Amino acid sequence: METDIHEIGRIPVREVIGELDRILEKNQTEKAETHLLQWLEKADREGDWRAQLTILNELAGLYRSMGKRDEGLEAAERGIRLAESHGMEKTVTGGTTFLNAATTMKAFGRAEEAMTWYRKAEAVYNRLLDPGDYRFAGLYNNMGLAWTDLGRYETALDCYGKALELMERLPGGAMELAVTWVNLACLYEKKEQDLEKREEATGACLEKAMEFLDDPSQPRDGYYAFTCTKCAPTFGHFGYFMAERSLLQRAEEIYGGGHEGT
């Protein structure tokens, strides 16, 4: 059994991540960056590589959301080096580090390079996780985005199909399902050459996404707000401006006075 990376080391990683979650619940991204950088410096000073790895993964994700390309890529690449230097490439933690790094590379225009790390993450997950593990959904969703960028539309479609099939069987998957349907809308925009069929396909995908976002049983928490802000621009891109405004308003109501314009 793999040791929980949060359980060992000098840095109180669980507390660090807990405080990060509380900061992000208010959408205070700059405060979150400062929080992580301060703890990364302490982890560096203490030589706590496990804490370093966890914090670098969080930083890479934060920098993606902030659009900080150089900082995001540096965090991703440093995370890979750290995981490999400590023999983590055959652990779930290592696989998740590769997935996170790949997603950061893809986000900043390096989709082809990202595929190397997505494949490594997939190999680790296939070896160590149950096929029904929720982490495969995130992997397939992100691989689908990368394949779309590379023009491999059928391969991307297959990835999204796997993500949908998995999340439909798991409880609490509504937000992941919403994101997948939004991603599919973007895929069909590129894949479908016939204008009428394209509009029909993208509209159907966005309608499915909105069903999950409108589900009254979903907790209106920080993750819901994050998903709304993530999906809203796509609705606007396709001309669904009322839906876009509604999603952004929902997020703002959750974030409240803690919102930062970034």
Secondary structure, 3 states (H helix, E strand, C coil): CCCCCCCCCCCCHHHHHHHHHHHHHCCCHHHHHHHHHHHHHHHHHHCCHHHHHHHHHHHHHHHHHHCCHHHHHHHHHHHHHHHHHCCHHHCHHHHHHHHHHHHHHHHCCCHHHHHHHHHHHHHHHHHHCCCCCCHHHHHHHHHHHHHHHCCCHHHHHHHHHHHHHHHHHCCCCHHHHHHHHHHHHHHHHHHCCCHHHHHHHHHHHHHHHHHHHCCCCCCCCHHHHHHHHHHHHHHHHCCCHHHHHHHHHHHHHHHHHHCCCC
